[in-house]
Amino acid sequence: MSVDGTHFREAIAHFATGVTVITTNHGEKKSGMTASAVSSLSLDPVLLLVCINNRLPAHEAIEGSRRFVVNVLGEGQQELALHFARPSDDKFADIALRSDQELPVLDDAIAYFICDVHERFPGGDHSIFTGLVRECGAKPGRRPLLYFRSGFGSIRDSLAEELDEAALWYAGSAGSLGGAPFGTHPPR
């Protein structure tokens, strides 16, 4: 039995993924694209994988440079994701980059992974690039941007919400008798 592409896309849209921007330099030109087909692969050695459409300029750039960056986008960065998903002569115009990195690391990324291409495997109309992670970093306290059922979303973090509520209650009652009574929740 064979599944057609439309039916597969409808079903796989129910699998929530993180949203990333894959970037690299090839010669003097920067290249970037939005990607959700990214995964951790190994801890020894530290590897991740990205799946890149064979027809995209980023594919040729990664093959040529043998290096790439996975920039993880955070909640509220839908416009940045769409910016890198659209064709453009200069996707990096007006995009803030970290000045301490040779490769294009987005200044607003909530996490980043700088990789050397370890291996490349064919995957239908895509290539699977495994990346040996050379450097990585993250900004604690930020929530990821998610892609689910052809739209953007975010994670509801009930523990963070409880802590926020507790901090509001404490701030409203600390040092005064005019705070919220014990056992009640402060107004939002």
C-alpha positions as CSV (number, residue, x, y, z in Angstrom):
1,M,0.0,0.0,0.0
2,S,1.3,3.5,-0.9
3,V,0.3,6.8,0.8
4,D,0.0,9.9,-1.3
5,G,1.8,13.1,-0.4
6,T,-1.4,15.1,0.4
7,H,-2.7,12.4,2.9
8,F,0.7,12.1,4.5
9,R,1.0,15.9,4.9
10,E,-2.5,16.0,6.6
11,A,-1.5,13.3,9.1
12,I,2.1,14.5,9.8
13,A,0.7,18.0,10.5
14,H,-0.6,16.6,13.8
15,F,3.0,16.0,14.9
16,A,4.1,19.2,16.8
17,T,7.7,20.3,16.0
18,G,10.0,23.1,17.1
19,V,10.8,25.8,14.6
20,T,14.3,26.6,13.6
21,V,16.3,28.7,11.1
22,I,19.2,26.9,9.5
23,T,22.0,29.3,8.5
24,T,25.4,29.1,6.9
25,N,28.0,31.1,5.0
26,H,29.1,29.9,1.6
27,G,31.9,32.1,0.2
28,E,30.8,35.7,0.9
29,K,27.1,34.9,0.9
30,K,24.9,34.0,3.8
31,S,22.1,31.5,3.4
32,G,19.2,30.7,5.6
33,M,15.9,28.8,5.7
34,T,13.2,27.9,8.1
35,A,13.1,24.2,9.1
36,S,11.2,21.9,11.4
37,A,12.8,18.6,10.4
38,V,15.6,18.8,13.1
39,S,16.4,16.3,15.8
40,S,19.0,15.4,18.4
41,L,20.9,12.3,17.2
42,S,23.7,11.3,19.5
43,L,25.6,12.2,22.7
44,D,28.8,10.4,21.8
45,P,29.8,12.1,19.6
46,V,27.4,15.0,20.0
47,L,25.3,15.0,16.8
48,L,22.1,16.4,15.5
49,L,20.4,16.1,12.1
50,V,18.6,18.5,9.8
51,C,16.6,17.6,6.7
52,I,17.0,20.0,3.8
53,N,15.1,20.1,0.5
54,N,17.5,19.3,-2.3
55,R,16.2,22.3,-4.5
56,L,16.8,25.0,-1.9
57,P,19.8,27.4,-2.1
58,A,20.5,26.5,1.6
59,H,21.1,22.9,0.5
60,E,23.9,23.9,-1.9
61,A,25.3,26.3,0.6
62,I,25.6,23.7,3.3
63,E,27.1,21.2,0.9
64,G,29.7,23.8,-0.1
65,S,30.5,25.2,3.3
66,R,30.3,21.9,5.2
67,R,29.1,23.9,8.2
68,F,25.7,25.1,9.5
69,V,23.9,26.6,12.5
70,V,20.6,25.5,13.9
71,N,18.9,28.6,15.4
72,V,15.9,27.6,17.6
73,L,13.1,30.2,17.5
74,G,11.1,31.2,20.5
75,E,7.5,32.0,21.3
76,G,6.4,35.1,19.4
77,Q,8.9,34.7,16.6
78,Q,6.4,33.7,13.9
79,E,7.4,36.6,11.7
80,L,11.1,35.6,11.8
81,A,10.1,32.0,10.8
82,L,8.0,33.3,7.9
83,H,10.8,35.7,6.8
84,F,13.3,32.8,6.4
85,A,10.6,30.6,4.8
86,R,10.0,33.0,1.9
87,P,12.4,33.4,-1.1
88,S,14.5,36.6,-0.9
89,D,17.7,38.0,-2.4
90,D,18.9,39.0,1.0
91,K,17.2,37.1,3.9
92,F,19.6,38.7,6.4
93,A,18.7,42.4,5.7
94,D,17.7,43.9,9.0
95,I,18.3,40.7,10.9
96,A,20.5,41.0,14.1
97,L,23.3,38.5,14.2
98,R,25.8,37.7,17.0
99,S,29.0,39.5,16.2
100,D,31.1,37.0,18.1
101,Q,30.4,34.2,15.7
102,E,31.9,33.5,12.2
103,L,28.7,31.8,11.0
104,P,25.3,33.6,11.1
105,V,23.8,33.0,14.6
106,L,20.6,34.9,15.0
107,D,20.8,37.2,18.0
108,D,17.1,36.5,18.9
109,A,17.4,32.7,18.8
110,I,16.5,31.0,22.1
111,A,19.2,28.4,21.5
112,Y,21.8,27.7,18.8
113,F,24.0,24.8,17.6
114,I,27.0,25.4,15.5
115,C,27.8,22.3,13.5
116,D,30.3,20.8,11.0
117,V,28.7,18.5,8.5
118,H,29.5,15.0,9.7
119,E,27.7,13.0,7.1
120,R,25.0,13.5,4.4
121,F,22.4,10.9,3.4
122,P,19.8,10.9,0.6
123,G,16.2,11.1,1.8
124,G,13.9,11.3,-1.2
125,D,13.6,14.9,-2.2
126,H,15.7,16.0,0.8
127,S,19.1,15.4,2.2
128,I,19.7,14.4,5.8
129,F,22.7,16.3,7.1
130,T,24.2,15.1,10.4
131,G,26.0,17.8,12.2
132,L,28.9,17.4,14.7
133,V,28.0,20.1,17.3
134,R,31.0,22.4,17.9
135,E,29.3,24.9,20.1
136,C,25.8,25.5,21.5
137,G,24.1,27.8,23.9
138,A,20.6,28.7,25.1
139,K,18.7,31.6,26.8
140,P,17.0,30.1,29.9
141,G,13.4,31.0,30.6
142,R,12.3,31.3,27.0
143,R,9.6,29.1,25.5
144,P,10.0,27.5,22.0
145,L,7.9,28.4,19.0
146,L,6.0,25.3,17.8
147,Y,4.5,24.3,14.5
148,F,1.3,22.2,14.7
149,R,-1.5,21.6,12.1
150,S,-0.1,24.2,9.7
151,G,0.1,26.9,12.3
152,F,2.3,28.3,15.0
153,G,1.8,27.8,18.7
154,S,3.5,27.6,22.0
155,I,3.7,25.3,25.1
156,R,1.5,26.0,28.1
157,D,3.8,25.6,31.0
158,S,1.6,25.1,34.1
159,L,4.5,25.2,36.5
160,A,5.7,28.5,35.2
161,E,2.2,29.9,35.4
162,E,1.9,28.7,39.1
163,L,5.2,30.4,39.9
164,D,4.1,33.6,38.2
165,E,0.9,33.5,40.1
166,A,2.8,32.9,43.4
167,A,5.1,35.8,42.6
168,L,2.2,38.1,42.0
169,W,0.5,37.1,45.2
170,Y,3.8,37.6,47.2
171,A,4.4,41.0,45.5
172,G,0.8,42.1,46.3
173,S,1.0,41.0,50.0
174,A,4.6,41.6,51.0
175,G,5.3,44.3,53.4
176,S,1.7,45.6,53.7
177,L,-1.5,44.5,55.3
178,G,-3.4,45.4,52.1
179,G,-2.4,42.3,50.2
180,A,-4.7,39.5,49.1
181,P,-6.2,37.5,52.0
182,F,-4.7,34.1,52.7
183,G,-6.0,31.4,50.4
184,T,-7.3,33.8,47.7
185,H,-5.7,34.6,44.4
186,P,-4.7,38.2,43.4
187,P,-6.5,39.8,40.5
188,R,-4.8,39.4,37.1
